[in-house]
């Protein structure tokens, strides 16, 4: 992949970043070659500032038997929305662009990180920070949480990437992170789950604002499944264990 020779300017708020991602000029700088679908490093230029981003065009997606065609980029945005609305803010700012160098697709803020530092070599104290990661993956039904999909930036913040195959109505959870199975969900995270599910529910017969936002990227059945999975976590109050009757790990795991 071509090495980027530019650096993003520091933005004051996430709103600034989203504005640039939505409206800035996108120029491809290089290609990530180890993924299944076309994924590009891009420069996004705007009068508000410049950013480095990851561009995933619909045109480069391999067809999947269990996910509708041309929906993976929209699922990337839905994962960002859920992460923001639940208050955990673990998914980098992500938007859907109807036009780009290779057509429509998702555009996500690039996170500076060491690719050699990932889940499989996290020390114990780093792994203890992953409880909200596990809960988010359950809620969005992540079918592909690999070890390299958890990043740490230079400031020590953890970030989650690659959410194209999430939100299926059937149980598809495949993850390498089963560190907390059987343990109770911490009270603060449990409170976040309750608040989040209430944001999704219909109020006095009216669709919630969050439900409306997600409907731009998911169908009604998929949104209903988000509610069901969150309510199940609230009911059980514990981290689940892998289903012994289905594969609970992705391949490859890194």
C-alpha positions as a Markdown table, in Angstrom:
| # | Residue | x | y | z |
|---|---|---|---|---|
| 1 | Unk | 0.0 | 0.0 | 0.0 |
| 2 | Unk | 1.2 | 3.5 | -0.8 |
| 3 | Unk | 2.5 | 5.3 | 2.3 |
| 4 | Unk | 0.5 | 8.4 | 3.2 |
| 5 | Unk | 2.6 | 11.6 | 3.2 |
| 6 | Unk | -0.1 | 13.7 | 4.9 |
| 7 | Unk | -1.5 | 13.9 | 8.4 |
| 8 | Unk | -5.0 | 14.8 | 9.5 |
| 9 | Unk | -5.6 | 18.1 | 11.3 |
| 10 | Unk | -7.0 | 17.8 | 14.8 |
| 11 | Unk | -10.7 | 18.5 | 14.8 |
| 12 | Unk | -12.6 | 20.1 | 17.7 |
| 13 | Unk | -15.6 | 17.9 | 17.6 |
| 14 | Unk | -16.9 | 14.7 | 16.0 |
| 15 | Unk | -19.4 | 16.9 | 14.1 |
| 16 | Unk | -16.5 | 18.6 | 12.3 |
| 17 | Unk | -15.1 | 15.2 | 11.2 |
| 18 | Unk | -18.5 | 14.0 | 10.0 |
| 19 | Unk | -19.0 | 17.2 | 8.0 |
| 20 | Unk | -15.7 | 16.7 | 6.2 |
| 21 | Unk | -16.3 | 13.0 | 5.6 |
| 22 | Unk | -19.8 | 13.9 | 4.1 |
| 23 | Unk | -18.7 | 16.7 | 1.8 |
| 24 | Unk | -14.9 | 16.7 | 1.3 |
| 25 | Unk | -13.2 | 15.7 | -1.9 |
| 26 | Unk | -12.1 | 12.1 | -1.7 |
| 27 | Unk | -8.8 | 11.0 | -3.3 |
| 28 | Unk | -7.6 | 7.4 | -3.2 |
| 29 | Unk | -4.0 | 7.1 | -1.8 |
| 30 | Unk | -3.6 | 3.3 | -1.7 |
| 31 | Unk | -5.3 | 0.0 | -1.2 |
| 32 | Unk | -5.4 | -2.4 | 1.8 |
| 33 | Unk | -4.8 | -5.7 | 0.1 |
| 34 | Unk | -5.5 | -8.2 | 2.9 |
| 35 | Unk | -9.2 | -7.9 | 3.0 |
| 36 | Unk | -12.0 | -9.8 | 1.2 |
| 37 | Unk | -13.5 | -6.6 | -0.3 |
| 38 | Unk | -12.0 | -3.5 | -1.9 |
| 39 | Unk | -10.7 | -1.2 | 0.8 |
| 40 | Unk | -8.8 | 2.0 | 0.2 |
| 41 | Unk | -6.9 | 4.6 | 2.1 |
| 42 | Unk | -8.1 | 8.0 | 1.1 |
| 43 | Unk | -7.4 | 11.7 | 1.6 |
| 44 | Unk | -10.5 | 13.8 | 2.3 |
| 45 | Unk | -10.0 | 17.5 | 1.6 |
| 46 | Unk | -12.4 | 20.3 | 2.7 |
| 47 | Unk | -12.3 | 23.9 | 3.6 |
| 48 | Unk | -13.0 | 22.7 | 7.2 |
| 49 | Unk | -9.8 | 20.6 | 7.2 |
| 50 | Unk | -8.2 | 17.5 | 5.8 |
| 51 | Unk | -8.6 | 13.9 | 7.0 |
| 52 | Unk | -7.3 | 10.4 | 6.3 |
| 53 | Unk | -10.1 | 8.0 | 5.8 |
| 54 | Unk | -10.9 | 4.4 | 4.9 |
| 55 | Unk | -13.1 | 4.1 | 1.8 |
| 56 | Unk | -15.1 | 0.9 | 1.1 |
| 57 | Unk | -17.0 | 1.1 | -2.2 |
| 58 | Unk | -20.0 | -1.1 | -2.9 |
| 59 | Unk | -18.5 | -2.0 | -6.2 |
| 60 | Unk | -15.7 | -4.0 | -4.6 |
| 61 | Unk | -17.8 | -6.2 | -2.4 |
| 62 | Unk | -17.8 | -10.0 | -2.9 |
| 63 | Unk | -21.4 | -11.4 | -3.0 |
| 64 | Unk | -22.4 | -13.2 | 0.2 |
| 65 | Unk | -25.1 | -15.8 | 0.3 |
| 66 | Unk | -26.6 | -14.6 | 3.6 |
| 67 | Unk | -26.3 | -10.8 | 3.3 |
| 68 | Unk | -28.2 | -8.7 | 0.6 |
| 69 | Unk | -26.0 | -7.3 | -2.1 |
| 70 | Unk | -24.6 | -3.7 | -1.7 |
| 71 | Unk | -25.5 | -3.5 | 2.0 |
| 72 | Unk | -22.1 | -3.9 | 3.7 |
| 73 | Unk | -21.2 | -0.2 | 3.5 |
| 74 | Unk | -24.5 | 0.8 | 5.1 |
| 75 | Unk | -24.0 | -1.7 | 7.9 |
| 76 | Unk | -20.6 | 0.0 | 8.6 |
| 77 | Unk | -22.6 | 3.3 | 9.2 |
| 78 | Unk | -25.2 | 1.6 | 11.3 |
| 79 | Unk | -22.5 | 0.1 | 13.6 |
| 80 | Unk | -21.2 | 3.7 | 14.1 |
| 81 | Unk | -24.6 | 5.0 | 14.9 |
| 82 | Unk | -25.3 | 2.3 | 17.5 |
| 83 | Unk | -21.9 | 2.8 | 19.2 |
| 84 | Unk | -22.5 | 6.5 | 19.4 |
| 85 | Unk | -26.1 | 6.2 | 20.7 |
| 86 | Unk | -25.2 | 3.7 | 23.3 |
| 87 | Unk | -22.5 | 6.1 | 24.5 |
| 88 | Unk | -19.5 | 3.9 | 24.1 |
| 89 | Unk | -18.0 | 5.7 | 21.0 |
| 90 | Unk | -15.8 | 2.9 | 19.9 |
| 91 | Unk | -16.4 | 3.0 | 16.2 |
| 92 | Unk | -14.6 | 5.7 | 14.2 |
| 93 | Unk | -16.8 | 8.4 | 12.6 |
| 94 | Unk | -18.4 | 6.8 | 9.6 |
| 95 | Unk | -20.7 | 8.1 | 6.8 |
| 96 | Unk | -22.2 | 6.8 | 3.6 |
| 97 | Unk | -21.3 | 8.6 | 0.4 |
| 98 | Unk | -23.5 | 8.2 | -2.6 |
| 99 | Unk | -20.6 | 9.3 | -4.8 |
| 100 | Unk | -17.0 | 8.6 | -4.6 |
| 101 | Unk | -13.9 | 7.7 | -6.7 |
| 102 | Unk | -15.3 | 4.2 | -7.3 |
| 103 | Unk | -19.0 | 4.9 | -6.6 |
| 104 | Unk | -21.1 | 4.8 | -3.5 |
| 105 | Unk | -19.7 | 3.3 | -0.2 |
| 106 | Unk | -18.7 | 4.0 | 3.3 |
| 107 | Unk | -16.1 | 6.5 | 4.4 |
| 108 | Unk | -14.6 | 6.1 | 7.9 |
| 109 | Unk | -12.0 | 8.2 | 9.8 |
| 110 | Unk | -8.7 | 6.4 | 9.7 |
| 111 | Unk | -7.2 | 5.6 | 13.1 |
| 112 | Unk | -3.5 | 5.8 | 13.5 |
| 113 | Unk | -2.4 | 2.6 | 15.2 |
| 114 | Unk | 0.3 | -0.1 | 15.4 |
| 115 | Unk | -1.0 | -3.0 | 13.4 |
| 116 | Unk | 1.2 | -5.4 | 15.3 |
| 117 | Unk | -0.5 | -4.6 | 18.6 |
| 118 | Unk | -3.9 | -6.3 | 18.7 |
| 119 | Unk | -6.2 | -8.5 | 20.8 |
| 120 | Unk | -3.9 | -11.6 | 20.7 |
| 121 | Unk | -1.0 | -9.7 | 22.3 |
| 122 | Unk | -3.0 | -7.4 | 24.6 |
| 123 | Unk | -1.8 | -7.6 | 28.2 |
| 124 | Unk | -4.4 | -8.6 | 30.8 |
| 125 | Unk | -5.1 | -5.0 | 31.8 |
| 126 | Unk | -5.9 | -4.1 | 28.2 |
| 127 | Unk | -8.2 | -7.0 | 27.8 |
| 128 | Unk | -10.2 | -5.9 | 30.9 |
| 129 | Unk | -11.3 | -2.9 | 28.9 |
| 130 | Unk | -13.1 | -5.0 | 26.3 |
| 131 | Unk | -16.4 | -5.6 | 28.1 |
| 132 | Unk | -18.3 | -2.9 | 26.1 |
| 133 | Unk | -16.7 | -4.4 | 22.9 |
| 134 | Unk | -18.2 | -7.7 | 23.6 |
| 135 | Unk | -21.6 | -6.2 | 24.4 |
| 136 | Unk | -21.6 | -4.1 | 21.3 |
| 137 | Unk | -20.8 | -7.2 | 19.1 |
| 138 | Unk | -23.7 | -9.0 | 20.6 |
| 139 | Unk | -26.1 | -6.2 | 20.0 |
| 140 | Unk | -25.0 | -5.7 | 16.4 |
| 141 | Unk | -24.6 | -9.5 | 15.8 |
| 142 | Unk | -21.1 | -9.2 | 14.6 |
| 143 | Unk | -20.2 | -12.1 | 12.4 |
| 144 | Unk | -16.5 | -11.3 | 12.1 |
| 145 | Unk | -14.8 | -9.9 | 15.2 |
| 146 | Unk | -11.2 | -10.7 | 14.4 |
| 147 | Unk | -8.3 | -9.9 | 16.8 |
| 148 | Unk | -6.9 | -7.2 | 14.4 |
| 149 | Unk | -10.3 | -5.4 | 14.3 |
| 150 | Unk | -9.6 | -3.9 | 17.8 |
| 151 | Unk | -7.1 | -1.0 | 17.5 |
| 152 | Unk | -5.4 | 1.2 | 20.0 |
| 153 | Unk | -4.5 | 4.8 | 19.0 |
| 154 | Unk | -1.4 | 6.7 | 20.3 |
| 155 | Unk | -3.5 | 8.2 | 23.1 |
| 156 | Unk | -4.5 | 4.7 | 24.4 |
| 157 | Unk | -8.0 | 4.8 | 23.1 |
| 158 | Unk | -9.5 | 1.5 | 21.8 |
| 159 | Unk | -11.4 | 1.5 | 18.4 |
| 160 | Unk | -13.4 | -1.1 | 16.5 |
| 161 | Unk | -13.4 | -1.5 | 12.7 |
| 162 | Unk | -14.8 | -3.7 | 10.0 |
| 163 | Unk | -18.6 | -4.0 | 10.6 |
| 164 | Unk | -19.8 | -4.9 | 7.1 |
| 165 | Unk | -21.3 | -8.2 | 8.1 |
| 166 | Unk | -23.3 | -7.3 | 11.1 |
| 167 | Unk | -27.0 | -6.9 | 12.0 |
| 168 | Unk | -28.3 | -10.1 | 10.5 |
| 169 | Unk | -31.6 | -11.2 | 12.0 |
| 170 | Unk | -30.3 | -14.8 | 12.5 |
| 171 | Unk | -27.6 | -15.5 | 15.1 |
| 172 | Unk | -24.3 | -14.9 | 13.3 |
| 173 | Unk | -22.1 | -13.9 | 16.3 |
| 174 | Unk | -18.5 | -14.9 | 15.6 |
| 175 | Unk | -15.8 | -13.3 | 17.7 |
| 176 | Unk | -12.4 | -14.1 | 19.3 |
| 177 | Unk | -13.3 | -12.2 | 22.5 |
| 178 | Unk | -15.0 | -14.6 | 24.9 |
| 179 | Unk | -13.0 | -13.4 | 28.0 |
| 180 | Unk | -16.0 | -12.6 | 30.1 |
| 181 | Unk | -18.5 | -15.4 | 29.4 |
| 182 | Unk | -20.7 | -16.1 | 32.4 |
| 183 | Unk | -19.7 | -13.0 | 34.2 |
| 184 | Unk | -22.3 | -10.4 | 35.3 |
| 185 | Unk | -22.6 | -7.2 | 33.2 |
| 186 | Unk | -21.1 | -4.3 | 35.2 |
| 187 | Unk | -23.8 | -1.9 | 36.5 |
| 188 | Unk | -22.7 | 1.1 | 34.4 |
| 189 | Unk | -22.8 | -0.9 | 31.2 |
| 190 | Unk | -26.1 | -2.4 | 32.2 |
| 191 | Unk | -27.5 | 1.1 | 32.6 |
| 192 | Unk | -26.3 | 2.0 | 29.1 |
| 193 | Unk | -28.1 | -1.0 | 27.7 |
| 194 | Unk | -31.4 | 0.0 | 29.3 |
| 195 | Unk | -31.0 | 3.6 | 28.1 |
| 196 | Unk | -30.2 | 2.5 | 24.5 |
| 197 | Unk | -33.1 | 0.1 | 24.1 |
| 198 | Unk | -35.5 | 2.8 | 25.3 |
| 199 | Unk | -34.2 | 5.1 | 22.5 |
| 200 | Unk | -35.2 | 2.4 | 20.0 |
| 201 | Unk | -38.7 | 1.7 | 21.1 |
| 202 | Unk | -41.8 | 3.3 | 19.8 |
| 203 | Unk | -43.2 | 6.0 | 22.0 |
| 204 | Unk | -47.0 | 6.7 | 22.0 |
| 205 | Unk | -47.2 | 5.1 | 18.6 |
| 206 | Unk | -44.5 | 7.2 | 17.1 |
| 207 | Unk | -41.2 | 5.8 | 15.7 |
| 208 | Unk | -38.2 | 7.0 | 17.7 |
| 209 | Unk | -35.6 | 9.2 | 16.2 |
| 210 | Unk | -32.9 | 6.5 | 16.5 |
| 211 | Unk | -35.2 | 4.0 | 14.8 |
| 212 | Unk | -35.7 | 6.4 | 11.9 |
| 213 | Unk | -31.9 | 7.0 | 11.6 |
| 214 | Unk | -31.1 | 3.3 | 11.5 |
| 215 | Unk | -33.8 | 2.7 | 8.9 |
| 216 | Unk | -31.7 | 4.5 | 6.4 |
| 217 | Unk | -29.2 | 1.7 | 6.6 |
| 218 | Unk | -31.1 | -1.4 | 7.9 |
| 219 | Unk | -34.5 | -2.9 | 7.4 |
| 220 | Unk | -37.3 | -3.1 | 10.0 |
| 221 | Unk | -36.6 | -6.8 | 10.9 |
| 222 | Unk | -32.9 | -6.0 | 11.5 |
| 223 | Unk | -33.8 | -3.1 | 13.7 |
| 224 | Unk | -36.2 | -5.3 | 15.6 |
| 225 | Unk | -33.5 | -7.8 | 16.1 |
| 226 | Unk | -31.2 | -5.2 | 17.7 |
| 227 | Unk | -34.0 | -4.5 | 20.3 |
| 228 | Unk | -34.4 | -8.3 | 21.0 |
| 229 | Unk | -30.7 | -8.9 | 21.4 |
| 230 | Unk | -30.3 | -5.9 | 23.8 |
| 231 | Unk | -33.4 | -6.9 | 25.8 |
| 232 | Unk | -32.0 | -10.4 | 26.1 |
| 233 | Unk | -28.8 | -9.0 | 27.6 |
| 234 | Unk | -30.8 | -6.9 | 30.0 |
| 235 | Unk | -32.9 | -10.0 | 31.0 |
| 236 | Unk | -29.9 | -12.3 | 31.6 |
| 237 | Unk | -27.6 | -9.7 | 33.1 |
| 238 | Unk | -24.6 | -11.8 | 32.2 |
| 239 | Unk | -22.2 | -12.2 | 29.3 |
| 240 | Unk | -23.2 | -15.2 | 27.2 |
| 241 | Unk | -21.2 | -18.3 | 26.4 |
| 242 | Unk | -20.6 | -19.6 | 22.8 |
| 243 | Unk | -23.4 | -21.6 | 21.4 |
| 244 | Unk | -22.1 | -25.2 | 21.4 |
| 245 | Unk | -24.1 | -26.0 | 18.3 |
| 246 | Unk | -22.6 | -23.4 | 16.0 |
| 247 | Unk | -19.2 | -21.9 | 15.2 |
| 248 | Unk | -18.6 | -19.0 | 17.5 |
| 249 | Unk | -15.2 | -17.9 | 16.2 |
| 250 | Unk | -14.3 | -16.2 | 12.9 |
| 251 | Unk | -11.8 | -17.5 | 10.4 |
| 252 | Unk | -9.1 | -16.4 | 10.2 |
| 253 | Unk | -9.0 | -15.2 | 13.8 |
| 254 | Unk | -6.5 | -12.5 | 13.2 |
